[in-house]
C-alpha cells in the first residue's frame, strides 16, 4: 500500500500567491488557473466562501473571477453544482502521472494533499495577506483510491458525471489518468472507522503542518520520527539523498525538494503510516 504526499493548489508559480488561511483558521485550497477549464472561479464556493473575490483580491487582479479554475482534486460536493452520480476524484497527467504509475499507485492507495498557505485578513472591504504572517506547507485534504482509470480519446461509459473535470477536458492527451475515491476509508487492519474516502481538513492545526515551526524556508519540514528512511527501507520518492534527513529527538527533519508534485511512500515498509494517516483524518477531517 502507498501513501502519496501530493502538492496541489496555488503557490508562487501556479497562481502566483499562497492559498489563504481565513482569520478563523479555515483552509481554502485554491484551484490553479486553467484557461481550458469550463468552471470559472466565480462558480466555486469553499466552506461558504466564494472564490471569485478571493482570487481577485489576493492576486491583485491578475486572476479574474471569470478565469477558468482547475478544480482538481475535487473532494467535497458543495463546492459547485453537481450532476447525479458525482464522486470525489483527482486527475494527473504527464511526468507526474508517469511517476505515480512507476511507483505502482492504484486502488487502495491514499493521497494526502498539501499546499502552500498563508494567513489573510480583511482590510477596506477586501482580502490581503497578513504582512507579518509566514507561508508554510500544510496538509489540506485526502483521497483513498477506489478506481484508477487511464483516459483515452473518449470519455469512458458511466463517467458522464465527471465531464466537467479538467482532465476530462483533455481527452486524447498522453498519460492522462483519473483516480476516483472510495466511498469510505478502508485501511489495513480495519483502520477506517466509517470515515469518508475523500475530504478536506477544514481548519489548520499543528498536526497538519509540514513546515517546521523554526524553519527558515517553507521546504524545511518536521515529520514523525518513523518517516526516517534508515534500516534498509525505501525513502519517500524524490528524497533518496541521506543528507536531506536528520533525526531531531522523536521527530525527523526533512529538506523537501523544491519541485515535484507527487511524493510516494511504501507503507508496507513503514507500518506506522496508515494508523498515523487514519488518526490525522479522524482528528482533523470533520467538516
C-alpha positions as CSV (number, residue, x, y, z in Angstrom):
1,X,0.0,0.0,0.0
2,X,1.2,3.5,-0.8
3,X,0.9,6.9,0.8
4,X,1.3,9.8,-1.6
5,X,2.0,13.4,-0.5
6,X,0.6,15.4,-3.3
7,X,1.3,19.1,-3.8
8,X,-1.9,20.9,-5.0
9,X,-3.4,24.4,-5.0
10,X,-1.9,27.9,-5.6
11,X,1.8,28.5,-5.0
12,X,4.3,31.1,-6.1
13,X,4.4,29.6,-9.7
14,X,0.8,28.4,-10.2
15,X,-1.5,31.3,-9.2
16,X,1.4,33.4,-8.0
17,X,0.5,33.5,-4.3
18,X,-0.1,31.1,-1.4
19,X,-3.5,29.6,-0.6
20,X,-5.4,31.6,2.1
21,X,-6.0,30.8,5.8
22,X,-9.0,32.8,6.9
23,X,-9.0,34.7,10.2
24,X,-11.0,31.9,11.9
25,X,-8.4,29.3,10.8
26,X,-10.3,27.8,7.8
27,X,-8.1,26.5,5.0
28,X,-9.1,27.3,1.4
29,X,-7.1,25.4,-1.2
30,X,-7.4,27.5,-4.4
31,X,-7.6,25.6,-7.7
32,X,-4.8,26.8,-10.0
33,X,-5.7,28.8,-13.1
34,X,-6.7,26.8,-16.2
35,X,-7.7,28.5,-19.5
36,X,-9.3,25.3,-20.7
37,X,-11.5,24.8,-17.7
38,X,-15.2,25.1,-18.1
39,X,-15.6,26.1,-14.4
40,X,-14.8,29.8,-13.5
41,X,-13.7,30.8,-10.0
42,X,-17.0,32.8,-9.6
43,X,-18.9,29.4,-9.7
44,X,-16.9,27.8,-6.9
45,X,-17.5,28.1,-3.2
46,X,-15.3,26.6,-0.5
47,X,-16.5,26.3,3.1
48,X,-19.1,29.0,2.4
49,X,-16.6,31.4,0.8
50,X,-17.0,32.4,-2.8
51,X,-13.6,32.1,-4.6
52,X,-14.1,34.8,-7.2
53,X,-13.5,37.8,-4.9
54,X,-10.7,35.9,-3.0
55,X,-8.6,35.2,-6.1
56,X,-9.1,38.7,-7.5
57,X,-8.1,40.3,-4.2
58,X,-5.2,38.1,-3.3
59,X,-3.6,38.2,-6.8
60,X,-4.3,41.9,-7.1
61,X,-6.4,41.3,-10.2
62,X,-4.0,39.1,-12.0
63,X,-6.6,36.2,-11.8
64,X,-10.1,37.3,-12.6
65,X,-13.3,35.8,-11.0
66,X,-14.2,34.8,-14.6
67,X,-11.0,32.9,-15.2
68,X,-11.1,29.1,-15.5
69,X,-10.2,27.1,-12.4
70,X,-8.5,23.7,-12.4
71,X,-10.8,22.2,-9.8
72,X,-8.6,19.2,-9.1
73,X,-8.5,17.4,-6.7
74,X,-12.3,17.8,-6.4
75,X,-13.1,16.4,-2.9
76,X,-16.3,17.8,-1.5
77,X,-19.8,18.1,-3.1
78,X,-20.8,21.6,-2.0
79,X,-18.1,23.5,-4.0
80,X,-20.0,23.6,-7.2
81,X,-23.4,22.3,-8.7
82,X,-23.0,18.5,-9.3
83,X,-24.6,16.1,-11.7
84,X,-26.2,12.9,-10.5
85,X,-23.6,10.3,-9.6
86,X,-20.8,12.7,-8.7
87,X,-17.9,11.3,-6.7
88,X,-14.7,12.9,-5.4
89,X,-11.8,12.4,-7.8
90,X,-8.3,13.5,-8.7
91,X,-6.6,13.7,-12.1
92,X,-2.9,13.5,-13.0
93,X,-1.0,13.6,-16.3
94,X,2.4,13.8,-17.9
95,X,5.6,13.2,-16.0
96,X,3.8,13.3,-12.6
97,X,1.4,10.6,-13.7
98,X,4.4,8.5,-15.0
99,X,5.9,8.7,-11.6
100,X,2.7,7.5,-10.0
101,X,2.5,4.7,-12.5
102,X,6.1,3.7,-12.0
103,X,5.6,3.7,-8.2
104,X,2.6,1.3,-8.6
105,X,0.0,3.7,-7.3
106,X,-3.6,2.4,-7.7
107,X,-6.7,1.1,-6.0
108,X,-6.5,1.3,-2.2
109,X,-3.6,3.8,-2.0
110,X,-4.0,7.1,-0.1
111,X,-3.3,10.6,-1.3
112,X,-2.7,13.3,1.3
113,X,-2.8,16.7,-0.4
114,X,-0.6,19.6,0.8
115,X,-0.1,23.1,-0.4
116,X,1.5,26.5,0.4
117,X,-0.7,28.5,2.8
118,X,-0.6,32.0,4.4
119,X,-2.9,33.9,6.8
120,X,-5.1,36.6,5.3
121,X,-7.1,39.4,6.7
122,X,-9.9,41.7,5.6
123,X,-9.0,45.4,5.0
124,X,-11.1,48.1,3.5
125,X,-13.7,45.6,2.2
126,X,-11.1,43.3,0.5
127,X,-8.7,40.5,1.4
128,X,-5.0,40.7,1.8
129,X,-2.2,38.6,3.2
130,X,-1.2,39.4,6.8
131,X,2.1,41.2,6.3
132,X,3.9,39.5,9.2
133,X,2.5,36.0,8.5
134,X,4.9,33.5,7.1
135,X,3.9,31.0,4.4
136,X,4.0,27.2,5.2
137,X,3.2,23.9,3.7
138,X,0.1,22.4,5.2
139,X,-1.9,19.2,4.6
140,X,-5.4,20.1,3.5
141,X,-7.2,17.0,2.1
142,X,-7.2,13.3,1.4
143,X,-8.4,10.8,-1.1
144,X,-8.2,7.0,-1.0
145,X,-8.3,5.5,-4.5
146,X,-11.2,3.3,-5.3
147,X,-10.6,3.1,-9.0
148,X,-7.8,4.3,-11.2
149,X,-8.6,5.0,-14.9
150,X,-6.4,5.8,-17.9
151,X,-8.3,8.3,-20.1
152,X,-8.1,7.9,-23.9
153,X,-9.9,9.8,-26.7
154,X,-13.4,9.2,-25.4
155,X,-15.0,9.6,-22.0
156,X,-15.5,6.1,-20.6
157,X,-19.0,4.8,-20.3
158,X,-20.6,5.7,-16.9
159,X,-18.3,8.6,-16.3
160,X,-20.6,11.3,-17.7
161,X,-20.9,12.8,-14.2
162,X,-17.1,13.8,-14.5
163,X,-17.4,15.5,-17.8
164,X,-16.5,19.0,-16.4
165,X,-13.4,17.7,-14.6
166,X,-10.2,19.3,-16.0
167,X,-8.7,16.0,-17.0
168,X,-11.9,15.0,-18.9
169,X,-11.4,18.3,-20.9
170,X,-8.0,16.8,-22.0
171,X,-9.1,13.6,-23.6
172,X,-6.6,12.3,-26.1
173,X,-3.6,13.6,-24.3
174,X,-0.9,11.2,-23.3
175,X,-0.5,9.8,-19.7
176,X,-3.9,11.3,-18.6
177,X,-5.5,9.5,-15.6
178,X,-8.3,9.8,-13.1
179,X,-8.3,8.5,-9.5
180,X,-11.9,8.1,-8.2
181,X,-12.4,8.0,-4.4
182,X,-13.7,5.1,-2.4
183,X,-17.0,5.8,-0.7
184,X,-15.4,5.2,2.7
185,X,-11.9,4.9,4.1
186,X,-10.6,1.3,4.2
187,X,-7.1,0.9,5.6
188,X,-5.2,-2.2,6.6
189,X,-6.1,-3.8,9.9
190,X,-9.6,-2.5,9.8
191,X,-8.4,1.1,10.1
192,X,-11.0,3.5,8.7
193,X,-13.8,3.6,11.2
194,X,-16.6,4.8,8.8
195,X,-14.6,7.9,7.7
196,X,-15.3,9.1,4.1
197,X,-12.9,8.0,1.3
198,X,-12.1,11.7,0.5
199,X,-12.5,15.1,2.1
200,X,-10.8,18.2,3.3
201,X,-9.3,19.4,6.6
202,X,-11.4,22.5,7.2
203,X,-9.1,24.2,9.7
204,X,-5.3,24.4,10.2
205,X,-3.9,22.5,13.2
206,X,-0.4,21.8,14.2
207,X,-0.8,18.2,13.2
208,X,-1.2,19.2,9.5
209,X,1.8,21.5,9.3
210,X,4.7,20.1,7.3
211,X,6.9,23.2,7.5
212,X,8.8,23.2,10.8
213,X,8.0,25.9,13.4
214,X,11.6,27.2,13.3
215,X,12.1,26.7,9.6
216,X,14.0,29.3,7.6
217,X,12.3,28.1,4.4
218,X,9.0,26.5,3.6
219,X,10.7,23.3,2.5
220,X,12.2,22.6,5.9
221,X,9.7,20.0,7.1
222,X,9.2,18.3,10.5
223,X,7.7,14.8,10.5
224,X,7.2,12.0,13.0
225,X,10.5,10.1,13.5
226,X,9.3,6.9,11.8
227,X,9.5,8.7,8.4
228,X,13.3,8.4,8.6
229,X,14.4,6.0,5.8
230,X,17.1,4.1,7.7
231,X,17.2,0.4,8.3
232,X,17.2,-0.5,4.6
233,X,13.7,1.0,3.9
234,X,13.0,2.8,0.6
235,X,12.7,6.6,1.3
236,X,9.9,8.9,0.3
237,X,10.3,9.2,-3.5
238,X,12.5,12.1,-4.7
239,X,14.1,12.2,-1.3
240,X,16.7,9.4,-1.5
241,X,19.7,11.7,-0.6
242,X,20.5,10.8,3.0
243,X,21.6,14.5,3.5
244,X,18.0,15.6,3.3
245,X,17.1,13.7,6.5
246,X,18.2,14.4,10.1
247,X,16.8,13.0,13.4
248,X,15.5,15.5,15.9
249,X,14.6,13.6,19.1
250,X,11.4,11.7,18.3
251,X,10.9,13.7,15.1
252,X,12.8,13.9,11.8
253,X,13.8,17.0,9.8
254,X,13.4,16.7,6.1
255,X,14.7,19.2,3.5
256,X,11.9,18.6,1.0
257,X,12.6,19.0,-2.7
258,X,11.6,22.4,-4.1
259,X,9.9,21.0,-7.1
260,X,7.7,17.9,-7.8
261,X,4.1,17.1,-7.3
262,X,3.8,13.5,-6.1
263,X,6.0,12.0,-3.3
264,X,5.3,8.3,-2.7
265,X,6.0,6.3,0.5
266,X,5.7,2.5,0.6
267,X,3.5,2.0,3.6
268,X,4.3,-1.7,3.7
269,X,7.8,-0.8,4.8
270,X,6.6,1.8,7.3
271,X,3.8,0.1,9.4
272,X,3.2,3.3,11.3
273,X,2.0,5.1,8.1
274,X,-1.7,4.2,7.9
275,X,-2.5,4.4,11.6
276,X,-0.9,7.9,11.6
277,X,-2.9,8.9,8.5
278,X,-6.2,7.5,9.9
279,X,-5.6,9.4,13.2
280,X,-4.9,12.6,11.2
281,X,-8.1,12.2,9.2
282,X,-10.2,11.3,12.2
283,X,-8.9,14.3,14.2
284,X,-8.8,17.0,11.6
285,X,-11.1,15.9,8.8
286,X,-14.6,16.6,10.2
287,X,-16.3,19.2,8.1
